[in-house]
Amino acid sequence: MSRRALISVSKKDGIVEFAKKLEDLGYEIISTGGTYNLLKESGVKVIKVSEVTGFPEIMEGRVKTLHPKIHGGILAVRDKKEHLKDLNDHGIVPIDLVAINLYPFKETISREKVALEEAIENIDIGGPAMIRAAAKNYKYVTVLVDPVDYEKVIEEIKLYGDTKEETRFYLAAKAFGHTAFYDSLIYEYFREKTNMEFPKVITFAYEKVQDLRYGENPHQKAAFYKNPVKSYGIAECLQLHGKELSFNNINDANAAIELVREFSEPVAVAIKHTNPCGVAVGNSIYEAYLKAYEADPVSIFGGIVAFNRKVDVDTAKELVKIFLEIVIAPDFEEEALEILMSKKNLRVLKLKEGYYREFDLKKVEGGVLVQQKDEIDLEESSIKVVTKRAPTEKEMKDLKFALKVVKHVKSNAIVLAKDGVTVGIGVGQVNRIWPTEQAIKQAGERAKGSVLASDAFFPFPDVVEAAARGGITAIIQPGGSQNDQLSIEVADRAGIAMIFTGIRHFKH
């Protein structure tokens, strides 16, 4: 008795060749819709599903494979007498191979301003049902959802008369992943439409961009996945030059891009191990880069530099003077790109415009923490001057600049800034005074006349005392400590202007 294959694919890459090879191996081919037409026009002897079911496709193709003669043929357990009897009693022919991929829901919702009705029409019903049925019955049925597996299946059938059970199990696993991914896309689409922010259950659909050489360390395996529909930032950067991106490159580049987005004026951001080491605004990115470099010429070595403007020739000439891992910008002048490409291993990334507000995820053992991203903007109405002296216009400008930066520094975090440049950054300490001392020490003489931003309140007045000794003239912090009044009194005695925002910016 000949074997039977059901083929119905949205993505038709390689399907004609695959069907012809199956036919040569003695398979009877059944199919639907556009796949049926393509196979028939290509000379494959193909049977319409409606001829198998004895029932026409109805409701504009919404119902065509949801029938016992299809699902019975797929789900029958071949060594159970009861199943074989049912097949015989109802004239059902077993289906031994199912090759299906689904309606293009992802491609449909990826288009701008797609209508809800069109998205819904591209939700496949029969396809996932057949894929899941075939995967469930993998001991007897080969299920294919990825054209990359066609050749392996043909080779095994040639060698063994059928696919090996271990291959069918592997393909079943891929099939369940395929339908799970598909359903997750649909769920995310509907969840967003209903503003269902933190539902009882949640899934996220990501697709692999690439395997990575290793993770944070050489002994850790790793891969990079992206949002398949609304992907911006590092996931959609176009690499113009340089070595393949590593796990740490991608993580650091993401940190640089997130900080660059805080600014509308020309800015240069230098990142090392996800923390900023030099940030500056200027009248041009050339000016901004020179300032950012001078902010910390030691730490920038081997780091990442990102811009929010096109990189010009003068800036490129400065960038190649030191070793950098990555340069990121929305565009590059042609000659500037040539200069950067003279550095063989320098990775040059072109940043795609656009932004998608998505959840911030933090994996913990056995679970995942889900939160909104820290995107709150400082409003003038939320600023509260708590000292006798209010910040000057210049100080206020630097305070707002420093606050944008401290938001992207690992907690506990302190940033000193002056004239639109970071002069000292205290990173990731277990108390508030240590990062303050670290930032002041780094700044040296530049601390005098600078301003200080803190990601959280001061539990003790020691930070203000240290700021006074360092010559800092203004402070921005959330406030809310039981000891706020002590800090205010110290600031008043030192002539430091201090403002409270009521907004904390922890980054762990």
Buried (B, 14 or more C-beta within 10 A) or exposed (E): EEBBBBBBBBEBEEBBBBBBBBBEBEBBBBBBBEBBEBBBEEEBEBBBBBEBBEBEBEEEEEBBBBBEBBBBBBBBEEEEEEBBEBBEEEEBBBBBBBBBBBBEBBBBBBEEEBEEEEBEBBBBBBBBBBBBBBBBBBEBBBBBBBBEBBEBBBEBBEEEEBBEEEBBBBBBEBBBEBBBBBBBBBBBBBBEEEEEEEEEEBBBBBEEBEEBEBBEEEEEEBEBEBBBBBBBBBBBBEEBBBBEBBBBBBBBBBBBBBBBBBBEEBBBBBBBBBBBBBBBBBEBBBBBBBBBBBBBEEBBBEBBBBBBBEBBBBBBBBBBEEEBBBBBBBEBBEEBBEBBBEBEEBBBBBBBEEEEEBBEEEEEEEEEEEEEEBEEEBEEEEBEEBBEBBBEEBBBBBBBBBBBBBBBBBBBBBBBBBBBBBBBBBBBBEEBBBBBBBBBEBBEEBBEBBBBBBBBBBBBBBBBBBBBEBBBBBBBBBBBBEEBEBBBEBBBEBEBBBBBBEBBBEBE
